[in-house]
């Protein structure tokens, strides 16, 4: 599975504190996510393309938002 690694830097002007957060994200396919959700015991899944509730389309959505219910 593809991994993306990046750092986010925070500079607090008040006292000059500099913090760094390192992140590693792993992306999965819609099918892989659906299989993992089902294996976890969820039965009802709603799929969205964004946090605004737009309809998910596998070929064009840049995000996969899954709302799951047991």
C-alpha positions in Angstrom: 0.0 0.0 0.0 1.3 3.5 -0.8 2.7 5.5 2.0 3.0 9.3 2.3 5.3 10.8 4.9 5.4 14.5 5.8 6.3 16.9 8.6 4.2 19.8 9.9 6.0 22.6 11.7 4.4 24.9 14.3 6.1 28.1 15.5 4.6 29.9 18.5 5.5 33.5 18.1 4.8 34.3 21.8 7.7 32.3 23.2 9.5 31.1 20.0 8.6 27.4 20.6 9.0 25.3 17.5 7.3 21.9 17.4 7.5 19.4 14.6 5.0 16.6 14.0 5.9 13.7 11.7 3.1 11.9 10.0 2.8 8.7 7.9 -0.4 8.0 6.0 -1.2 4.7 4.3 -3.9 4.8 1.6 -6.2 2.0 0.7 -8.7 1.3 -2.0 -12.4 1.6 -1.6 -12.6 -2.2 -1.9 -9.9 -2.7 0.8 -11.6 -0.3 3.2 -15.0 -1.9 2.6 -13.5 -5.4 3.4 -11.9 -4.1 6.6 -15.1 -2.4 7.8 -17.1 -5.6 7.1 -14.5 -7.8 8.9 -14.8 -5.4 11.9 -18.5 -6.3 12.2 -20.2 -3.3 10.7 -23.2 -4.0 8.5 -24.4 -0.6 7.4 -22.0 1.7 5.5 -22.7 5.1 4.0 -20.0 6.4 1.5 -19.2 10.0 0.9 -16.6 11.9 -1.1 -16.2 14.7 1.4 -17.1 15.8 4.9 -20.0 17.9 3.4 -21.8 14.7 2.5 -21.2 14.7 -1.3 -21.8 11.4 -3.1 -18.9 9.1 -3.4 -17.7 8.2 -6.9 -14.7 5.9 -7.0 -13.3 7.3 -10.2 -13.4 11.0 -9.1 -13.5 11.3 -5.3 -10.3 12.4 -3.7 -11.4 11.2 -0.2 -13.4 8.2 1.1 -15.6 9.0 4.1 -17.3 6.0 5.5 -20.1 6.3 8.1 -20.5 2.9 9.7 -23.1 1.3 11.9 -23.1 -2.1 13.6 
